[in-house]
């Protein structure tokens, strides 16, 4: 398409258009009437740094060069390096680089953000950056900042609300606020499979609204009948919460018809054979099928198998081995740690191994003051190392200065 001078007043809108032909034609127009370029420098900067279309980026750079030196253009690119770095690297190993890059972007952010987020493709770069950063707890504030910018300028952006909900759920543990954001997302995009799964999980695992969760999983299954995630959640929900074991087995059969080695589903099936049908032989066969399904065993499978050996078969040695395997894979699981600890205390008197898994747990969950306190008590009773006890009690009081039990114990060992 071409433009005439009467289209000039709309050029700004065409430059931020989602239609690549409109963008390219607007750039050609400015190339022809380049005396007007200075009125659209900010839009050109956005196209220069954000466009994945080489021709568009080159046209924008050529027009910018009419007003900016090569050094100026390099400086402009540096201000947006944050997004390039995210796209080309795994932030997990470069948090110390990401933070100053984001600070640099923040210095020019207010000038360009509305123009960036007017374009669907460029808004997705904000979303993608936020999703990558979300994996790094120490910079979740950056992720949240980017997503808040999206919903400010694009209040109809369902995916941004979904990821903000995940931050409220995972970082702030504000489940009511997470639910509000999920519901906003689902209102904007009621046919989104992932959002139905995530809102179902929140209602099931954090809010105890099990039957509402099941309805979301059922909706997700209708939307994506070939994806097993919804069937896994339905099998789990009907086993644990609705106690409809026949329905749970129906969903188990669906999953196994698609993926016969799904360890989570095999664990649920084994538990139905064991705990509901009291068929220990069949349960063991299914557990062993799960063990043989892959080189790596899920911690859920091995923990359930440990429990089965201890409670159903009274085989404490095998129970110990499978609890250890589960915790070696997932050392921060407190429920499984406590089960292994009781086993080691009551039947094996293996305090060295208990200490080992205390330390592994606290390496995975260093802010768990309750566990630091429990470890301190264990040290005082069994290890008799006052300096080590002081260290962990000091951690408790640093995180929770008013913890009276920690104060009392510290007084005793000092």
Order of alpha helices (4+ residues) and beta strands (2+ residues): alpha-alpha-alpha-alpha-alpha-alpha-alpha-alpha-alpha-alpha-alpha-alpha-alpha-alpha-alpha-alpha-alpha-alpha-alpha-alpha-alpha-alpha-alpha-alpha
